[in-house]
Amino acid sequence: MMMKTSRANKALIVGVAVLIALNVITFIIAYPQTYTPSGGINALGAPLAKDFSAYYMGAWRLWHDPAHIYSFGALKDGEPIIRPYPEEYKYLPNFLLVVTPFLSLNYHTALTTFDLVQLLLLPVMAFMIYKILEDKHPAIIMGVMIVALLLPFPYPNWGFSISYYWQWGEGQAKVFGIFLLLLSFYLGKLGKPIESGIALAFGFFDPRFGLVALPLYIMYNRKKLKLATESAVGSLVVSNLMLLYPGMASNFSNMIFGSAVTTPLYYYALIPLSTLLALMIANFKELIATFDYKGIYADFTGAAKPQPKSKAPLINESSTT
């Protein structure tokens, strides 16, 4: 048995190395794309700078002009020049705290560094996936690894993955987002609900994937769910208190409900979405057991059925007299 486990682990290590190597090649192929203006998704259809420009400009405005974080285009008030126009920032403001250190670099260097940091997170993601799925069959673990670390779909001139090609080419933050969500699951499984909640709060900067991740977050924190919930909610509120700055909340609301900018499910959005769905499939029985409070599906999940509450025996008053 130990020999089989050792072989399986070696196979996983080799598989992960191959996946990351193929992603590195995709990164190299995508690098020239970082210099190419995008077609744009604003109402005018004008060419825009890369998606990273939204983070970079948003972080600059957070410290110099907070009321206009969610304003579209260049304001020309001493802010960095990004041509042709910076993208509009569309996420919760707490993510801009993470981007702030990149302001020490010029725009394109910051974009490339941001991509490289995320590329270096792939082995860490692989480790966390292995740890949270270590009781599963190696084939299941490898399946989730393939989805998370490459999401393979080769296409001419786009490397081995369309999703990762545009993730790197646009300087997107989808790897960072799924890294934080995986970190919250990993910390939850380790029995660290406070740290798990903080990771989820920052991974919630794109609420779409944060909401999808909630069932897994509850499952991995089920033993200390109350503390994990308090930590996540508290961290989410505290890290986004800047929304109280005059003008920021109203612009955030206008961006969501009144802006012509929409956020469809682009190729790179499949990275966190597919990874979360793969984890849900891998933990299908555990997820059902987590929410099966009455034990209706206990035979299927293998979870222990809740014991019925025993009634206290009635005391016969006549026997005591």
Phi, psi and omega per residue, in radians:
M1 nan -0.758 3.141
M2 -1.121 -0.632 3.136
M3 -1.151 -0.717 3.116
K4 -1.126 -0.714 3.115
T5 -1.103 -0.735 3.119
S6 -1.086 -0.755 3.114
R7 -1.121 -0.709 3.137
A8 -1.115 -0.718 3.127
N9 -1.151 -0.690 3.096
K10 -1.123 -0.686 3.108
A11 -1.122 -0.683 3.103
L12 -1.120 -0.743 3.138
I13 -1.082 -0.779 3.117
V14 -1.107 -0.763 3.135
G15 -1.069 -0.762 3.112
V16 -1.102 -0.729 3.131
A17 -1.067 -0.721 3.125
V18 -1.142 -0.781 -3.140
L19 -1.053 -0.793 -3.129
I20 -1.184 -0.660 3.093
A21 -1.069 -0.751 3.103
L22 -1.135 -0.592 3.094
N23 -1.240 -0.622 3.073
V24 -1.087 -0.728 3.094
I25 -1.080 -0.744 3.099
T26 -1.080 -0.686 3.093
F27 -1.049 -0.794 -3.133
I28 -1.107 -0.728 3.124
I29 -1.140 -0.616 -3.084
A30 -1.393 -0.300 -3.030
Y31 -0.950 -0.792 3.108
P32 -1.037 -0.458 -3.140
Q33 -1.122 -0.415 -3.117
T34 -1.166 -0.282 3.125
Y35 -1.636 -0.129 -3.020
T36 -1.690 2.189 3.097
P37 -1.064 2.565 3.123
S38 -1.517 2.855 -3.133
G39 -1.201 -0.453 3.101
G40 1.559 2.567 3.108
I41 -2.230 0.387 3.109
N42 -1.504 3.050 -3.037
A43 -1.090 -0.547 -3.102
L44 -1.470 -0.281 -3.130
G45 1.252 0.367 -3.106
A46 -1.355 2.620 3.077
P47 -1.072 2.515 -3.106
L48 -2.234 2.832 2.999
A49 -1.239 3.099 -3.093
K50 -1.152 2.861 -3.119
D51 -1.009 -0.553 3.131
F52 -1.048 -0.446 3.139
S53 -1.052 -0.530 3.103
A54 -1.143 -0.729 3.133
Y55 -1.202 -0.777 -3.068
Y56 -1.118 -0.846 3.139
M57 -1.204 -0.665 3.115
G58 -1.074 -0.735 3.130
A59 -1.148 -0.693 3.108
W60 -1.097 -0.786 -3.121
R61 -1.184 -0.520 3.116
L62 -0.972 -0.645 -3.072
W63 -1.727 -0.246 -3.080
H64 -2.113 -0.464 -3.082
D65 -2.689 1.130 -2.969
P66 -1.008 -0.543 -3.093
A67 -1.136 -0.333 -3.044
H68 -1.961 0.408 3.083
I69 -0.985 -0.684 -3.052
Y70 -1.724 0.271 3.081
S71 -1.449 2.465 -3.116
F72 -1.511 2.511 3.018
G73 1.454 -3.103 -3.127
A74 -1.515 2.361 -3.135
L75 -1.685 -0.266 3.051
K76 1.016 0.825 3.102
D77 -2.174 0.746 3.131
G78 1.639 0.027 -3.119
E79 -1.353 2.863 -3.135
P80 -1.009 2.534 3.122
I81 -1.576 2.063 3.117
I82 -2.199 2.034 -3.083
R83 -1.795 2.578 0.013
P84 -1.350 -0.719 3.043
Y85 -2.576 2.506 3.084
P86 -1.259 2.603 3.042
E87 -1.167 2.840 3.095
E88 -1.524 2.385 3.114
Y89 -1.341 2.318 -2.983
K90 -2.202 0.165 -3.019
Y91 -2.011 3.111 3.065
L92 -1.135 2.595 -3.019
P93 -1.238 -0.301 -3.092
N94 -1.084 -0.463 3.127
F95 -1.141 -0.448 -3.135
L96 -1.170 -0.395 3.044
L97 -1.133 -0.608 3.121
V98 -1.253 -0.618 -3.093
V99 -1.367 -0.392 -3.030
T100 -0.868 -0.778 -3.135
P101 -1.017 -0.419 -3.116
F102 -1.308 -0.184 3.100
L103 -1.189 -0.277 3.107
S104 -1.262 -0.180 3.133
L105 -1.921 2.740 3.034
N106 -1.203 2.873 -2.942
Y107 -0.931 -0.963 -3.041
H108 -1.216 -0.641 3.068
T109 -1.102 -0.679 3.107
A110 -1.115 -0.733 3.113
L111 -1.042 -0.850 -3.123
T112 -1.100 -0.745 3.126
T113 -1.118 -0.703 3.108
F114 -1.045 -0.769 3.078
D115 -1.079 -0.783 -3.098
L116 -1.125 -0.689 3.096
V117 -1.048 -0.755 3.137
Q118 -1.184 -0.630 3.086
L119 -1.071 -0.684 3.131
L120 -1.248 -0.284 3.102
L121 -1.364 -0.276 -3.082
L122 -1.047 -0.796 3.085
P123 -1.091 -0.597 3.107
V124 -1.170 -0.716 3.071
M125 -1.052 -0.726 3.127
A126 -1.064 -0.745 3.121
F127 -1.083 -0.784 -3.109
M128 -1.164 -0.690 3.098
I129 -1.073 -0.747 3.125
Y130 -1.074 -0.756 -3.080
K131 -1.206 -0.658 -3.110
I132 -1.407 -0.228 3.122
L133 -2.071 0.295 -2.989
E134 -1.122 -0.313 3.098
D135 -1.561 0.067 3.137
K136 -1.661 2.891 3.074
H137 -1.108 2.455 -3.133
P138 -0.938 -0.551 3.126
A139 -1.142 -0.641 3.108
I140 -1.189 -0.771 3.125
I141 -1.044 -0.772 -3.117
M142 -1.142 -0.632 3.113
G143 -1.072 -0.753 3.109
V144 -1.178 -0.668 3.097
M145 -1.031 -0.774 -3.123
I146 -1.044 -0.760 -3.134
V147 -1.161 -0.816 -3.033
A148 -1.291 -0.681 -2.981
L149 -1.622 -0.237 -3.128
L150 -2.548 -0.682 -3.014
L151 0.805 1.120 -2.950
P152 -1.112 2.277 2.994
F153 -2.806 1.397 -3.083
P154 -1.043 2.506 3.119
Y155 -2.623 2.451 -3.104
P156 -0.908 2.227 3.103
N157 1.229 0.067 3.121
W158 -2.063 0.291 3.075
G159 1.268 -2.650 -3.048
F160 -1.632 -0.036 -3.107
S161 -2.671 2.068 3.090
I162 -1.085 -0.746 -3.096
S163 -1.084 -0.815 -3.117
Y164 -1.293 -0.510 3.075
Y165 -1.007 -0.835 -3.120
W166 -1.365 -0.448 2.998
Q167 -1.025 -0.847 -3.133
W168 -1.324 -0.726 -3.078
G169 -1.135 -0.545 -3.133
E170 -1.654 -0.129 -3.053
G171 1.142 0.657 -3.089
Q172 -1.280 2.977 -3.066
A173 -2.020 0.331 -3.044
K174 -1.200 -0.570 3.081
V175 -1.179 -0.738 3.120
F176 -1.091 -0.684 3.140
G177 -1.112 -0.828 -3.126
I178 -1.245 -0.495 3.054
F179 -1.060 -0.796 -3.134
L180 -1.149 -0.663 3.116
L181 -1.181 -0.742 3.071
L182 -1.085 -0.674 3.117
L183 -1.088 -0.679 3.120
S184 -1.142 -0.664 3.099
F185 -1.166 -0.773 -3.100
Y186 -1.084 -0.805 3.135
L187 -1.169 -0.612 3.084
G188 -1.108 -0.735 3.120
K189 -1.169 -0.502 3.096
L190 -1.346 -0.077 -3.125
G191 1.406 0.566 3.124
K192 -2.078 1.312 -3.021
P193 -1.150 -0.569 -3.132
I194 -1.156 -0.884 3.118
E195 -1.105 -0.653 3.103
S196 -1.073 -0.722 3.130
G197 -1.145 -0.677 3.112
I198 -1.119 -0.765 3.115
A199 -1.075 -0.740 3.123
L200 -1.112 -0.710 -3.111
A201 -1.042 -0.735 3.134
F202 -1.360 -0.515 3.056
G203 -1.273 -0.182 -3.123
F204 -1.496 0.116 -3.090
F205 -1.031 -0.526 2.945
D206 -1.844 1.687 -2.992
P207 -1.037 -0.396 -3.138
R208 -1.008 -0.845 -3.088
F209 -1.433 -0.467 3.035
G210 -1.084 -0.712 3.119
L211 -1.169 -0.711 3.110
V212 -1.100 -0.565 -3.077
A213 -1.363 -0.240 -3.023
L214 -1.005 -0.771 3.116
P215 -1.014 -0.705 3.116
L216 -1.197 -0.666 3.115
Y217 -1.085 -0.756 3.110
I218 -1.116 -0.730 -3.117
M219 -1.095 -0.806 -3.090
Y220 -1.317 -0.289 3.119
N221 -1.961 0.291 -2.996
R222 -1.080 -0.458 -3.116
K223 -1.318 -0.416 3.121
K224 -2.378 0.870 -2.974
L225 -1.153 -0.680 -3.113
K226 -1.060 -0.811 3.141
L227 -1.176 -0.675 3.119
A228 -1.131 -0.679 3.126
T229 -1.165 -0.797 3.127
E230 -1.070 -0.711 -3.139
S231 -1.147 -0.788 -3.108
A232 -1.126 -0.837 -3.117
V233 -1.149 -0.798 3.139
G234 -1.072 -0.788 -3.140
S235 -1.142 -0.661 3.135
L236 -1.127 -0.729 -3.137
V237 -1.206 -0.873 -3.077
V238 -1.106 -0.735 -3.085
S239 -1.270 -0.192 3.115
N240 -2.047 0.361 3.129
L241 -1.084 -0.348 3.127
M242 -1.099 -0.264 3.060
L243 -1.097 -0.312 3.104
L244 -1.341 -0.182 3.121
Y245 -1.075 2.360 -3.090
P246 -0.919 2.176 3.093
G247 1.650 -0.433 -3.067
M248 -1.228 -0.806 -3.104
A249 -1.115 -0.714 -3.133
S250 -1.152 -0.692 3.097
N251 -1.194 -0.610 3.069
F252 -1.093 -0.778 3.122
S253 -1.118 -0.754 3.130
N254 -1.118 -0.648 3.126
M255 -1.089 -0.711 -3.087
I256 -1.310 -0.791 -2.969
F257 -1.807 -0.405 -3.032
G258 -2.067 -0.101 -3.073
S259 -1.427 2.663 3.057
A260 -1.392 -0.130 3.132
V261 -1.381 2.275 3.077
T262 -2.070 2.872 -3.129
T263 -2.227 1.411 3.092
P264 -1.241 3.064 -3.107
L265 -1.483 1.586 3.135
Y266 -1.311 2.980 -3.106
Y267 -0.911 -0.821 -3.060
Y268 -1.185 -0.383 3.105
A269 -1.185 -0.322 3.112
L270 -1.226 -0.327 -3.136
I271 -1.101 -1.013 3.110
P272 -1.209 -0.668 -3.092
L273 -1.114 -0.825 -3.123
S274 -1.164 -0.644 3.121
T275 -1.125 -0.768 3.126
L276 -1.135 -0.718 3.120
L277 -1.153 -0.674 3.109
A278 -1.109 -0.709 3.094
L279 -1.145 -0.639 3.105
M280 -1.144 -0.712 3.106
I281 -1.140 -0.754 -3.137
A282 -1.121 -0.526 -3.124
N283 -1.910 0.537 -3.030
F284 -0.972 -0.875 -3.117
K285 -1.147 -0.707 -3.132
E286 -1.129 -0.659 3.115
L287 -1.140 -0.751 3.105
I288 -1.091 -0.758 -3.134
A289 -1.115 -0.612 -3.126
T290 -1.086 -0.691 -3.082
F291 -1.747 0.002 3.140
D292 -1.582 1.231 -3.029
Y293 -1.104 -0.513 -3.100
K294 -1.585 -0.056 3.107
G295 1.239 0.455 -3.120
I296 -1.111 -0.637 -3.087
Y297 -1.847 0.412 -3.085
A298 -1.047 -0.627 3.126
D299 -1.114 -0.595 3.139
F300 -1.365 -0.758 -3.059
T301 -1.443 -0.372 -3.096
G302 1.444 0.092 3.135
A303 -1.362 2.708 3.130
A304 -1.225 2.391 3.112
K305 -1.305 2.446 3.108
P306 -1.125 2.374 -3.118
Q307 -1.356 2.339 3.113
P308 -1.145 2.526 -3.134
K309 -1.231 2.245 -3.137
S310 -1.425 2.447 3.137
K311 -1.480 2.437 3.113
A312 -1.194 2.359 -3.128
P313 -1.135 2.456 3.122
L314 -1.307 2.410 -3.138
I315 -1.594 2.162 3.110
N316 -1.377 1.908 -3.048
E317 -1.074 -0.546 -3.101
S318 -1.188 -0.482 -3.115
S319 -1.344 -0.299 -3.127
T320 -1.627 -0.113 -3.107
T321 -1.748 nan nan
